Amino acid sequence: MALARGPEHETLMFREASEAPAVVARQRARNSEALARLADSFRASRPRAIVTLARGSSDHAATYARYLIERHAGVITGSLSPSIASLYGTAPRFDDAVVLAISQSGKSPDLLAAAEKARANGAFVIAMVNEDNSPLAAVADVTIALAAGPERSVAATKSFIATLSATLALLHAWTQNPAIGAALDQLPGKLQQAWTLDWAPALPLLVDATSMYVVARGHGFGVAQEAALKLKETCAISAEAFSAAEVRHGPMTLVRDGFPVLLLGQADESLNGVVELARTSASFGATVVSAGVPDAPGMVLPTVAADPLIQPILQIASFYRFANSLAIARGRNPDQPPHLAKVTETV
């Protein structure tokens, strides 16, 4: 069912996020040869570790990558602190390790310094960037193009989704897992369906919120991190992201009558813990909103049935549309958050 048009349709954030299905479709063809060469190299050299290098939304995409690489490729994956290179002028040894540097712009000085140091210390550097001619791409041994096209809204949307799909495509080329390939084949069409879903019934529950939690588990946790960031950026809500396994270690103290908790789930081994947390939160009086969490109390938002590998990607597409509308309902411009710029040049 088509949604009625309103001011939320006029923002850059809305228009750019709506392009994600087309971005993902063209991305696979563009990167097919580079991914095949990388996969052959990985299978021959068997990297001992994957080290991610990113900030902001790109670092949330790295969380998604970490869970899936460790689970499906069996290679330990962790995050490199850019400031070790940019501030302290050093870096560990990276013999037999791959550094996966993720950046929409490819221009942040701290990421460049860290990538350069890592390569000098033995790393094979892969850059996932939207700007093919960026300084980060020039540093890398191989570049995987996000192919998202120009993104002018400060709030990154299609480039984040493009990073998740590029990660999944890399993993498929590497492992040759047919289930991953089938999920990738379905992703553009499923994304289009997810974009049309109406999460507007949750607007009254969050329009006056000042703080909240966003909770997920497994490879969905990276999407929870991204959703929490967007709630801060576009809606000025102090949102914190937690794994369903971690939120009980102290943060539950803040859950009380009317405290909003958004829970995201995918239909895999992680789901039972998210369902249990939804029920616990409701028992403490929280305002529970969920997507992909069957039988959860509170408001259950519509989702698209899909392989658990891509369910979080579909959920963030639906969430972006909702966050755009929530920002406008709160009297804010999601394209121009105060104190922020499109390219964050951290030193």
C-alpha angles and dihedrals in degrees: 000000000000116000121232113260119247142148091298089069093060099064126101088232091060095046095045096046090050089061094063097098092054091044092054092047095054094039095067094055092046095053101036097105096043091048092049091053092047092049092051089050093049093050091049099043100030100211112228093216143008114218118195122212117193148111136216116351090357090058089053088054087051089058089057089049094049095056094046097043093049092046101042104025097032093225120133111246129193143159126263118217106233092206091066086074103026098045105020099033097227142095137188123253114277103191109157090002131119122218114208106200113193124192135145093211101024089214108100108123095217093053091048092050092048093047092049092049092047093051091047088052095054106277125142101225124212118187121204103194140153093212105067093193095047124129090249092056089052091055095049128091090219131014125210109200116224087201092201095137124217114346113190103167111095088228106080112222118144091036090056092050089046090055092053092049092046090052091051091048091052091050092049093050090048100045101027087218106169092208090059090048092050091050090050091051090055097043103090094049093043090049090055090053092047092051091058095053116115115230092163094112086074092058096089090052094056107025092096098033119129098182138008146156129250112202134188138137140223116006088345090070092080089058090050088054090051093048091051091051092050091050088055095043102043104023105029091233115145095233124174126197121219138174110242086238093057105038091079091060095083109312092086086074089079095051107105142136110329096001107143119235120182112197125194122192142178125204099256138092091300096062100084092059092052092048091050091050091050090055093045092050091050091050088058091053098259122156098244121203119173144178123195093007109116118212093010117152120244124027116352113201122212119261138180118253108241146134110300089240091070102027092096090051090053092047094054090052090055090043094053090058090048095047090051090054093044092053091053091046088055091051097254135128107234091198095060113037112183118263094010135109132195094244115043107202100198115181 
